[in-house]
């Protein structure tokens, strides 16, 4: 029969052996996992409301980052690289062990064209990328250098006004000749000039609701650059109405020149 001391030594020895074995197994598993995590990323998942072309653009950027495996992946650098694409709004990167990489990408939604080859989001930020698709149905905004924010701000005012009238803004231009000019989807132009453009829009809205809507199909141009009213020009098959006399009384303006009082 083994003595108590012998039993204790045996238990100590067995415990040490079990501990050593567990450590070896843990090291082997850890080493195996580490080696696996250092292998190239097996799956890249791109999540978002994106076109196939946009997904391809992102995949090209991800490829060099994913070759070293998840352990070596620089999430911050990858997020910054994808964010450099002109149409990305927010990028989130997530590592899914052991070999999957997930990117969630929110793209900018263009609300208008700017000039001939650029797009604008709702915050007036210029979006420049060929992957945005066909933007021909978006309103076209134009203005001098440095006027993007101002033109976008005025566009939102014009859009709300047009919506109340059952119209849609097709073009909005700010230039040195006519100042502000709006072209609606019906083809009708509204010239507002440089000053008091919002007040002149309000005058046009009131006159349109009161008098012009019933003959809107015949109207080519409305010039609101006057103090007391607007000048209305109809198409080639109707009479042209021009040159409101600002000093005339409202009833005389309407009767003599065919223009409409806005006062």
Sine and cosine of phi, psi and omega as CSV:
sin_phi,cos_phi,sin_psi,cos_psi,sin_omega,cos_omega
0.00,0.00,0.72,-0.70,-0.06,-1.00
-0.97,0.26,0.62,-0.79,0.04,-1.00
-0.95,0.30,0.28,-0.96,0.00,-1.00
-0.87,0.50,-0.63,0.77,-0.01,-1.00
-0.91,0.42,-0.63,0.77,0.00,-1.00
-0.91,0.41,-0.64,0.76,0.02,-1.00
-0.89,0.45,-0.66,0.75,0.00,-1.00
-0.90,0.44,-0.65,0.76,0.04,-1.00
-0.90,0.44,-0.63,0.77,0.00,-1.00
-0.90,0.43,-0.68,0.73,0.03,-1.00
-0.89,0.45,-0.65,0.76,0.02,-1.00
-0.89,0.45,-0.68,0.74,0.00,-1.00
-0.91,0.42,-0.71,0.71,0.00,-1.00
-0.89,0.45,-0.65,0.76,0.03,-1.00
-0.88,0.47,-0.65,0.76,0.02,-1.00
-0.90,0.43,-0.67,0.74,0.02,-1.00
-0.89,0.45,-0.69,0.72,0.01,-1.00
-0.89,0.45,-0.68,0.73,0.03,-1.00
-0.88,0.47,-0.68,0.74,0.01,-1.00
-0.90,0.43,-0.66,0.75,0.01,-1.00
-0.89,0.45,-0.69,0.72,0.01,-1.00
-0.89,0.46,-0.64,0.77,0.01,-1.00
-0.90,0.44,-0.67,0.74,0.01,-1.00
-0.88,0.47,-0.72,0.70,0.00,-1.00
-0.88,0.47,-0.69,0.72,0.00,-1.00
-0.88,0.48,-0.69,0.72,0.02,-1.00
-0.89,0.45,-0.66,0.75,0.00,-1.00
-0.90,0.43,-0.71,0.71,0.02,-1.00
-0.90,0.43,-0.70,0.72,0.01,-1.00
-0.88,0.47,-0.68,0.73,0.02,-1.00
-0.90,0.44,-0.68,0.74,0.01,-1.00
-0.88,0.47,-0.70,0.72,0.01,-1.00
-0.90,0.43,-0.68,0.74,0.00,-1.00
-0.88,0.47,-0.69,0.73,0.03,-1.00
-0.88,0.47,-0.62,0.78,0.00,-1.00
-0.93,0.38,-0.64,0.77,-0.01,-1.00
-0.93,0.36,-0.35,0.94,0.03,-1.00
-1.00,0.06,-0.12,0.99,0.07,-1.00
-0.95,0.31,0.38,-0.93,0.05,-1.00
-0.82,0.58,0.54,-0.84,0.01,-1.00
-0.85,0.52,0.75,-0.66,-0.05,-1.00
-0.99,0.14,-0.57,0.82,-0.08,-1.00
-0.70,-0.71,0.75,-0.67,0.12,-0.99
-0.89,-0.45,0.88,-0.47,-0.01,-1.00
-0.94,-0.34,0.85,-0.53,0.01,-1.00
-0.94,-0.33,0.88,-0.48,-0.07,-1.00
-0.93,-0.36,0.73,-0.68,0.04,-1.00
0.42,-0.91,0.25,-0.97,0.04,-1.00
-0.99,0.12,0.98,0.20,-0.14,-0.99
-0.84,-0.54,0.42,-0.91,0.12,-0.99
-0.99,0.14,0.32,-0.95,0.07,-1.00
-0.83,0.56,-0.61,0.80,0.00,-1.00
-0.91,0.42,-0.62,0.78,0.01,-1.00
-0.93,0.37,-0.64,0.77,0.06,-1.00
-0.88,0.47,-0.63,0.77,0.02,-1.00
-0.90,0.44,-0.67,0.75,0.02,-1.00
-0.87,0.50,-0.67,0.74,0.01,-1.00
-0.93,0.38,-0.67,0.75,-0.02,-1.00
-0.86,0.51,-0.62,0.79,0.01,-1.00
-0.89,0.45,-0.60,0.80,0.01,-1.00
-0.95,0.31,-0.62,0.78,-0.06,-1.00
-0.93,0.36,-0.57,0.82,-0.17,-0.99
-0.77,0.64,-0.80,0.60,-0.03,-1.00
-0.92,0.40,-0.42,0.91,0.01,-1.00
-0.97,0.25,-0.48,0.88,-0.13,-0.99
-1.00,-0.02,-0.11,0.99,-0.09,-1.00
-0.94,0.35,-0.38,0.92,-0.03,-1.00
-1.00,-0.05,0.06,1.00,-0.01,-1.00
1.00,0.05,0.15,-0.99,-0.08,-1.00
-0.93,0.37,-0.55,0.83,-0.05,-1.00
-0.90,0.44,-0.59,0.81,-0.05,-1.00
-1.00,-0.04,-0.05,1.00,-0.07,-1.00
-0.93,0.38,0.78,-0.63,0.07,-1.00
-1.00,-0.08,1.00,-0.10,-0.07,-1.00
-0.88,0.47,-0.66,0.76,-0.04,-1.00
-0.90,0.44,-0.70,0.72,-0.01,-1.00
-0.92,0.39,-0.63,0.78,0.01,-1.00
-0.91,0.42,-0.70,0.71,0.01,-1.00
-0.87,0.49,-0.67,0.74,0.00,-1.00
-0.91,0.42,-0.63,0.77,-0.03,-1.00
-0.91,0.41,-0.69,0.72,0.01,-1.00
-0.93,0.36,-0.56,0.83,0.00,-1.00
-0.92,0.38,-0.31,0.95,0.03,-1.00
-0.93,0.36,-0.35,0.94,0.06,-1.00
-0.89,0.45,0.72,-0.70,-0.15,-0.99
-0.88,0.48,-0.43,0.90,-0.09,-1.00
-0.99,-0.17,0.06,1.00,0.02,-1.00
-0.99,0.10,0.67,-0.74,0.02,-1.00
-0.97,-0.26,-0.69,0.73,0.02,-1.00
-0.54,-0.84,0.64,-0.77,-0.01,-1.00
-0.77,-0.64,0.78,-0.63,0.08,-1.00
-0.84,-0.55,0.72,-0.70,-0.04,-1.00
-0.90,-0.44,0.73,-0.69,-0.03,-1.00
-0.68,-0.73,0.76,-0.64,0.08,-1.00
-1.00,-0.06,0.78,-0.63,0.04,-1.00
-0.89,-0.45,0.95,-0.31,-0.09,-1.00
-0.92,0.39,0.60,-0.80,0.14,0.99
-0.99,-0.13,-0.28,0.96,-0.17,-0.99
-0.56,-0.83,0.45,0.90,-0.01,-1.00
-0.89,-0.46,0.67,-0.75,0.01,-1.00
-0.87,-0.50,0.78,-0.62,-0.01,-1.00
-0.89,-0.46,0.73,-0.68,0.09,-1.00
-0.85,-0.53,0.81,-0.59,0.11,-0.99
-0.96,-0.28,0.86,-0.51,-0.12,-0.99
-0.85,-0.53,0.84,-0.55,0.14,-0.99
-0.98,-0.19,0.80,-0.60,-0.06,-1.00
-0.99,-0.17,0.41,-0.91,0.10,-1.00
-0.94,0.35,0.64,-0.76,0.05,-1.00
-0.97,-0.24,0.91,-0.41,0.00,-1.00
-0.95,0.32,0.67,-0.75,0.04,-1.00
-0.92,-0.39,-0.23,0.97,-0.03,-1.00
-0.34,-0.94,0.39,-0.92,0.17,-0.99
-1.00,0.05,0.55,-0.84,0.08,-1.00
-0.85,-0.53,0.92,-0.38,-0.04,-1.00
0.91,0.42,-0.56,-0.83,-0.11,-0.99
-1.00,0.00,-0.40,0.91,-0.17,-0.99
-0.59,-0.81,0.34,0.94,0.01,-1.00
-0.76,-0.66,0.29,-0.96,0.00,-1.00
-0.80,-0.59,0.37,-0.93,0.02,-1.00
-0.83,-0.55,0.62,-0.79,0.16,-0.99
-1.00,-0.02,-0.07,-1.00,-0.09,-1.00
-0.93,0.36,-0.26,0.96,0.01,-1.00
-0.99,-0.12,0.11,0.99,0.00,-1.00
0.98,0.18,0.27,0.96,0.04,-1.00
-1.00,0.09,0.71,-0.70,0.00,-1.00
-0.97,0.23,0.77,-0.64,0.05,-1.00
-0.95,-0.31,0.83,-0.56,-0.01,-1.00
-0.81,-0.58,0.98,-0.20,0.04,-1.00
-0.26,-0.97,0.64,-0.77,-0.02,-1.00
-0.97,0.24,-0.19,0.98,-0.06,-1.00
-1.00,0.06,0.06,1.00,-0.07,-1.00
-0.96,0.26,-0.21,0.98,0.03,-1.00
0.99,0.11,-0.23,-0.97,-0.06,-1.00
-0.97,0.25,0.86,-0.51,-0.02,-1.00
-0.92,-0.39,0.28,0.96,-0.11,-0.99
-0.91,0.42,-0.37,0.93,-0.01,-1.00
-1.00,0.08,-0.13,0.99,0.01,-1.00
-0.99,0.17,0.49,-0.87,0.05,-1.00
-0.88,0.48,0.53,-0.85,-0.03,-1.00
-0.97,-0.23,0.85,-0.53,0.02,-1.00
-0.93,-0.37,0.61,-0.79,0.03,-1.00
-0.67,-0.75,0.49,-0.87,0.05,-1.00
-0.07,-1.00,0.22,-0.98,0.02,-1.00
-0.93,0.37,0.21,-0.98,0.02,-1.00
-0.83,0.56,0.68,-0.73,0.04,-1.00
0.99,0.11,0.09,1.00,-0.08,-1.00
-0.96,-0.27,0.19,0.98,-0.10,-0.99
-0.83,0.56,-0.77,0.63,-0.06,-1.00
-0.88,0.47,-0.68,0.74,0.00,-1.00
-0.90,0.44,-0.71,0.71,-0.02,-1.00
-0.91,0.41,-0.66,0.75,0.03,-1.00
-0.89,0.45,-0.67,0.74,0.03,-1.00
-0.87,0.49,-0.70,0.71,-0.01,-1.00
-0.94,0.34,-0.52,0.85,0.04,-1.00
-0.88,0.48,-0.68,0.74,-0.01,-1.00
-0.89,0.46,-0.62,0.79,0.06,-1.00
-0.90,0.43,-0.72,0.69,-0.01,-1.00
-0.90,0.43,-0.61,0.80,-0.01,-1.00
-0.91,0.42,-0.66,0.75,0.02,-1.00
-0.91,0.42,-0.67,0.74,0.03,-1.00
-0.88,0.47,-0.73,0.68,-0.01,-1.00
-0.88,0.47,-0.63,0.77,0.00,-1.00
-0.87,0.49,-0.64,0.77,0.02,-1.00
-0.92,0.40,-0.40,0.92,-0.02,-1.00
-0.99,-0.12,0.01,1.00,-0.04,-1.00
0.97,0.23,0.37,0.93,0.01,-1.00
-0.91,-0.40,0.14,-0.99,0.07,-1.00
-0.71,-0.71,0.69,-0.73,0.03,-1.00
-0.96,0.26,0.86,-0.51,0.05,-1.00
-1.00,-0.08,-0.64,0.76,0.01,-1.00
-0.62,-0.79,0.55,-0.84,0.14,-0.99
-0.67,-0.74,0.84,-0.55,-0.09,-1.00
-0.79,-0.62,0.65,-0.76,0.17,-0.99
-0.88,-0.48,0.88,-0.47,0.02,-1.00
-0.63,-0.78,0.11,-0.99,-0.10,-1.00
-0.97,0.23,-0.26,0.97,-0.06,-1.00
-1.00,0.00,-0.89,0.46,-0.08,-1.00
-0.99,-0.12,-0.06,1.00,-0.11,-0.99
0.94,0.35,-0.81,-0.58,0.02,-1.00
-1.00,0.05,0.73,-0.69,0.07,-1.00
-0.65,-0.76,0.72,-0.70,0.02,-1.00
-0.91,-0.41,0.69,-0.72,0.17,-0.99
-0.90,-0.43,0.83,-0.55,0.00,-1.00
-1.00,0.01,0.23,-0.97,-0.03,-1.00
-0.90,0.43,-0.33,0.94,0.05,-1.00
-0.97,0.24,-0.20,0.98,-0.06,-1.00
0.99,-0.16,-0.21,0.98,0.01,-1.00
-0.94,0.34,0.69,-0.73,0.04,-1.00
-0.98,-0.22,0.60,-0.80,0.10,-0.99
-0.82,-0.57,0.91,-0.41,-0.01,-1.00
-0.99,-0.14,0.82,-0.58,-0.11,-0.99
-0.93,-0.38,-0.30,0.95,-0.03,-1.00
0.98,0.19,-0.18,-0.98,-0.10,-1.00
-1.00,0.03,-0.55,0.84,-0.15,-0.99
-0.95,-0.32,0.49,-0.87,0.11,-0.99
0.80,0.60,0.63,0.78,-0.09,-1.00
-0.90,0.44,-0.60,0.80,-0.01,-1.00
-0.94,0.34,-0.68,0.74,0.05,-1.00
-0.88,0.48,-0.61,0.79,0.02,-1.00
-0.94,0.33,-0.56,0.83,0.12,-0.99
-0.88,0.47,-0.67,0.74,0.01,-1.00
-0.90,0.43,-0.63,0.77,0.06,-1.00
-0.89,0.45,-0.72,0.70,0.03,-1.00
-0.87,0.49,-0.68,0.73,-0.01,-1.00
-0.86,0.50,-0.70,0.71,-0.01,-1.00
-0.89,0.45,-0.71,0.70,0.01,-1.00
-0.92,0.39,-0.58,0.81,0.01,-1.00
-0.90,0.44,-0.70,0.71,-0.01,-1.00
-0.92,0.40,-0.59,0.81,-0.07,-1.00
-0.99,0.15,-0.63,0.78,-0.17,-0.99
-0.71,-0.70,-0.61,0.79,-0.21,-0.98
-0.99,0.13,-0.41,0.91,-0.13,-0.99
-0.88,0.48,-0.52,0.86,-0.05,-1.00
-0.95,0.31,-0.32,0.95,0.00,-1.00
-0.83,-0.56,0.38,0.92,-0.11,-0.99
-0.87,0.50,-0.53,0.85,-0.04,-1.00
-0.90,0.43,-0.42,0.91,-0.02,-1.00
-1.00,-0.04,-0.14,0.99,-0.10,-0.99
-1.00,0.03,0.80,-0.60,0.02,-1.00
-0.99,-0.11,-0.64,0.77,-0.14,-0.99
-0.51,-0.86,0.67,-0.75,0.13,-0.99
-0.83,-0.56,0.86,-0.50,-0.01,-1.00
-0.97,-0.25,0.92,-0.38,-0.06,-1.00
-0.97,-0.23,0.33,0.94,-0.04,-1.00
-1.00,0.10,0.71,0.71,-0.02,-1.00
-0.73,-0.68,0.33,-0.94,-0.05,-1.00
-0.97,0.23,-0.66,0.75,-0.16,-0.99
-0.95,-0.30,-0.04,1.00,-0.06,-1.00
-0.05,-1.00,-0.36,-0.93,0.02,-1.00
-0.71,-0.71,0.39,-0.92,0.09,-1.00
-0.95,-0.30,0.76,-0.65,-0.09,-1.00
-0.93,-0.37,0.77,-0.64,0.07,-1.00
-0.91,-0.42,0.82,-0.57,0.01,-1.00
-1.00,-0.08,0.07,-1.00,-0.09,-1.00
-0.95,0.31,-0.04,-1.00,-0.14,-0.99
-0.91,0.41,-0.34,0.94,-0.03,-1.00
-1.00,0.01,-0.05,1.00,0.00,-1.00
-0.83,-0.56,0.08,-1.00,0.01,-1.00
-0.95,0.30,0.53,-0.85,0.10,-1.00
-1.00,-0.06,0.71,-0.70,0.03,-1.00
-0.92,-0.39,0.79,-0.62,-0.10,-0.99
-0.59,-0.80,0.24,-0.97,0.22,-0.98
0.80,0.61,0.96,0.26,0.15,-0.99
-0.91,0.42,0.69,-0.73,0.06,-1.00
-1.00,-0.08,0.94,-0.33,-0.17,-0.99
-0.89,0.46,-0.47,0.88,-0.07,-1.00
-0.99,0.15,-0.25,0.97,-0.07,-1.00
-0.95,0.33,0.37,-0.93,0.09,-1.00
-0.95,0.32,0.47,-0.88,-0.02,-1.00
-0.79,0.61,-0.69,0.72,-0.04,-1.00
-0.92,0.39,-0.55,0.83,0.03,-1.00
-0.95,0.32,-0.61,0.79,0.03,-1.00
-0.86,0.52,-0.73,0.69,-0.05,-1.00
-0.93,0.37,-0.67,0.74,-0.11,-0.99
-0.98,0.21,-0.67,0.74,-0.13,-0.99
-1.00,0.08,-0.65,0.76,-0.14,-0.99
-0.96,-0.28,-0.18,0.98,-0.02,-1.00
0.98,0.17,0.10,0.99,0.04,-1.00
-1.00,0.02,0.23,-0.97,-0.08,-1.00
-0.94,-0.35,0.72,-0.69,0.02,-1.00
-0.95,0.32,0.66,-0.75,0.06,-1.00
-0.92,-0.39,0.11,0.99,-0.06,-1.00
-1.00,-0.02,0.00,0.00,0.00,0.00
